[in-house]
Amino acid sequence: GTGTLQDDATWTTGKSGAAVNMDGAGDYISLPRIDVTGSAITLSTWVKNSSFPTGVEQRFVSKAYDSSQDRTYWMLGQATAGGQNRLQFRLKAGGSTATLTASTGTLPLNTWYHAAATYDGSTMRLYLNGTEVGSVAESGLISRGRNVPVNLGRSPEGSNYLRGAIDDVRIYSSALTAAEVAALAG
């Protein structure tokens, strides 16, 4: 789908070609409605953070009403865990929402890194630069949320804005294998 740049998001040099630069204060990309049905999804993107927020998650890809766990359908972003900036994946499936925060893999500043999240109907997984950095059991069909917006670089109620650049965002209605994620990151 084609996204629309919002506020003063600008084009910049990306990991591959052009990327979108966001300043963490109102910039984001709005996407047309996207529904993923069934029991599999992959979210993938290249990110280059210029800074990390304190005390809030920074969202890269988000289908949600707001930043709360229960009103999020799926999300890939950053969260602080044990004083480290780590990847986070949130998914509403089987009637409940689960959150997975990476157990390893500190996110760098001012360096491109590849972030991916997969769900295959039984397990949620996070990957940093093609290496698995966390997993948790989850099951059920992905909740649809037909009229829920999809945003890149923020939570839809106007919070959790990305500070940095984002490139090559992909949303699959299948769960990529570890080898396929590693190929994207390569």
C-alpha positions as a printed Julia matrix, in Angstrom:
186×3 Matrix{Float64}:
   0.0     0.0    0.0
   0.97    3.59  -0.47
   1.49    5.66   2.65
   1.01    9.39   3.16
   3.69   11.45   4.92
   2.22   13.46   7.8
   3.35   16.62   9.63
   6.89   17.42   8.45
   8.25   13.92   7.77
  10.87   14.15   5.03
  12.66   11.89   2.58
  16.28   10.99   3.35
  18.91    8.47   2.32
  17.83    5.01   3.42
  19.34    1.61   3.93
  18.34    0.86   0.36
  17.34    3.89  -1.71
  15.17    6.45   0.07
  13.77    6.34   3.61
  11.51    8.6    5.66
  13.02   10.73   8.43
  10.86   11.52  11.49
  11.7    13.94  14.31
   9.69   12.32  17.14
   7.3    15.29  17.39
   4.36   14.65  15.09
   5.89   13.0   12.02
   4.48    9.69  10.83
   3.17    7.81   7.79
  -0.5     6.91   7.54
  -1.43    3.8    5.56
  -4.71    2.7    4.05
  -6.63    0.06   6.02
  -4.74   -3.23   6.17
  -6.32   -6.42   7.49
  -4.3    -9.58   8.06
  -6.53  -12.61   8.45
  -5.78  -16.12   9.62
  -3.07  -17.14  12.03
   0.17  -15.79  10.54
   1.85  -12.4   10.12
   5.31  -10.93   9.63
   6.24   -7.29  10.26
   9.61   -6.19   8.95
  11.49   -2.89   8.58
  14.86   -1.16   8.64
  15.19    1.51  11.37
  17.83    4.08  12.28
  16.97    5.73  15.61
  18.42    9.14  16.43
  17.26    8.86  20.06
  14.98    6.77  22.25
  12.15    8.15  24.39
  12.11    7.73  28.14
   9.27    5.72  29.62
   7.27    5.05  26.43
   7.39    2.61  23.53
   8.52    3.92  20.16
   6.38    2.36  17.44
   7.68    1.45  13.99
   4.6    -0.32  12.56
   1.29   -0.17  14.45
  -2.33   -1.21  13.9
  -3.99    0.11  17.05
  -6.62    2.45  18.47
  -4.09    3.83  20.97
  -0.89    2.87  22.8
  -2.54    0.54  25.33
  -1.93   -3.2   25.12
  -5.61   -4.17  24.91
  -6.38   -1.75  22.04
  -3.42   -2.81  19.9
  -3.96   -5.37  17.12
  -0.33   -5.67  16.07
   2.76   -3.58  16.6
   6.52   -3.75  16.11
   8.61   -1.17  17.94
  11.04   -0.37  20.72
  10.63   -0.63  24.48
  12.99   -0.24  27.42
  13.65   -3.46  29.33
  16.17   -3.66  32.16
  17.63   -0.32  31.13
  18.22   -1.54  27.54
  16.4    -0.5   24.37
  14.96   -3.68  22.9
  12.54   -4.73  20.18
   8.89   -5.25  21.14
   6.09   -7.14  19.34
   2.45   -6.93  20.37
  -0.31   -9.09  18.85
  -4.02   -9.61  19.45
  -4.85  -13.24  18.62
  -7.3   -15.75  20.01
  -9.19  -12.98  21.82
  -6.27  -11.74  23.94
  -3.25   -9.48  23.41
   0.27  -10.67  24.12
   3.42   -8.55  24.31
   6.88   -9.92  23.58
   9.93   -7.83  24.48
  13.27   -9.12  23.21
  15.41  -10.79  25.86
  18.66   -9.87  24.06
  19.85   -7.46  21.39
  20.28   -3.84  22.44
  19.16   -1.43  19.72
  21.86    0.95  18.47
  21.6     4.7   17.88
  22.42    6.3   14.52
  22.96    2.9   12.85
  20.6     1.04  10.52
  19.27   -2.23  11.97
  16.69   -4.7   10.69
  13.69   -5.46  12.93
  11.22   -8.27  12.27
   8.37   -9.95  14.13
   6.63  -13.18  13.11
   3.62  -15.14  14.31
   2.87  -18.63  12.95
  -0.27  -19.5   14.91
   1.63  -20.93  17.89
   4.66  -18.72  18.55
   5.52  -15.01  18.41
   9.16  -14.31  17.5
  11.37  -11.22  17.31
  14.47  -10.85  15.11
  17.21   -8.22  15.21
  19.46   -8.15  12.12
  18.25  -11.63  11.2
  18.94  -13.23  14.59
  16.11  -14.38  16.87
  16.13  -12.31  20.07
  12.93  -13.51  21.76
   9.91  -15.79  21.49
   6.75  -16.6   23.39
   3.86  -19.02  22.91
   0.63  -17.5   21.57
  -2.21  -19.1   19.63
  -5.39  -18.3   17.79
  -6.59  -16.32  14.82
  -5.34  -12.76  14.46
  -8.05  -10.28  15.47
  -9.06   -8.12  12.51
 -10.07   -4.66  13.72
 -11.58   -3.69  10.38
 -11.59    0.09  10.9
  -8.42    0.34  12.97
  -5.76    2.59  11.37
  -2.25    1.49  10.48
   0.54    3.96  11.15
   4.29    3.93  10.66
   6.27    5.84  13.25
   3.58    6.46  15.89
   0.63    5.2   17.89
  -2.62    6.41  16.27
  -3.86    8.59  19.13
  -0.84   10.81  18.57
   1.89    9.45  20.82
   4.99    7.26  20.75
   6.5     8.99  17.71
   9.61    7.57  16.06
  12.82    9.59  16.34
  14.9     8.59  13.35
  14.4     7.05   9.92
  12.44    4.07   8.63
  12.89    2.14   5.39
  11.49   -0.88   3.52
   8.47   -1.6    5.74
   6.85   -4.94   4.93
   3.68   -6.57   6.24
   3.14  -10.2    5.24
   0.06  -12.36   5.82
   2.39  -15.31   6.44
   5.07  -16.13   8.98
   8.48  -15.91   7.35
  10.96  -18.59   8.38
  14.16  -17.72  10.24
  16.08  -18.16   6.96
  13.69  -15.8    5.12
  14.04  -13.15   7.85
  17.84  -13.51   7.73
  17.71  -13.02   3.94
  15.72   -9.78   4.38
  18.26   -8.57   6.93
  21.17   -9.57   4.67
